[in-house]
Amino acid sequence: MRDIREFILFLKQYITSRALYYGNQIEKFKDVIVALLVVKRGKYSSSFLNTSFFLLIITVLIAGPAIAENNPFEDDIPGQQTYFQSTAISFDPFDNPVTTVVSAKPRDKVYPHTVSEGETLASLSARYNVSIDTIKWANDLKSDIIKPGEQLDIPPVTGIVHKVVAGDNIYTVAKKYNVDAQNIVNFPFNDFSDPDTFQLTPGQDLYVPDGTIEDKPVPQQTQFRYVAKAQAGVQGTSSFIWPTSGSITTYPVWYHMALDIANSAAPAIIASDTGTVTYTGCLAYGYGCHIIIDHGNGYQSLYAHLSSIEVSAGQVVGKSQRIGVMGSTGRSTGTHLHFEIRSGGSQVNPLGFLQ
């Protein structure tokens, strides 16, 4: 045992001495390198900086995608609004022959909110993208004062949340809140017990976009009357003409990126630009009888709720050529044209393209 202890002591002293020796050698070598760099700093600094820069770029290119893909903080950013979710929605080809990519899915129901210190109706209005009056109406507030800890219901869209009672229908509700019945039908999160007649169920929440409970009607947005003119078409113009004549009853909004053009006289519908008819069909719901024209330049146009279709799939049509007649088929409450322009399969605001 004594021999073992002596060996362990010797080994400890030996390792310590060797470590001190090599440590001193490293320090001497480092001093030489530092002195050399100081003396030759003008000569080597440029190369050192260039080398470091390229190494940094290579590191970013190699590690950057992996870090971005596995970022653990991406979904937990403080203050991030969680009532929007990125999503892609594809429609069944027999239900809707067009695929729509939606960048953000808005809230589909009333959201309960607990008021925090410092919050006001104005800040909640900006946060949830609804009007101050919408919040006041939903919570029966008589003033603009709210208190911390107070529970508020935040509707998903500016307007009214109406509790359906026996005898209600979309026309009486629309009249009560000074909106067009089509606005109620267009809101995607409204449910109907009978999709054909838009029958309501007592007790259900019905969302009335842009509705108001003011006693006097709210002045309606000025309606413009546009008359489609026969124009010589050129393929691939990317410039669209008005497809019919009438009054705009619904302007493009996030849940209805299209124009509703109403006319009780049921005028003809014309092709907004030259292209190939890629779809014709009639459904008992949704678009009803509708036509899709591919213009061969990345754009498509859609014409819905027609009473008759006068072209067939595969047919080439010219700009301003008659293709059908306005009607009220599918998810519709009155004679009108639902008109869409799509780019790459995604809906775009048609007002930016129409002449």
Beta strands, then each sheet from edge to edge (+ up, - down):
strand 1: 111-114
strand 2: 151-154
strand 3: 159-163
strand 4: 205-209
strand 5: 225-226
strand 6: 246-250
strand 7: 259-262
strand 8: 268-270
strand 9: 275-281
strand 10: 290-294
strand 11: 299-304
strand 12: 306-309
strand 13: 316-317
strand 14: 322-326
strand 15: 336-343
strand 16: 346-348
sheet 1: 1+ 2-
sheet 2: 3+ 4-
sheet 3: 5+ 6- 7+ 15- 11+ 10- 9+ 13-
sheet 4: 5+ 6- 7+ 15- 16+
sheet 5: 8+ 14- 12+
end
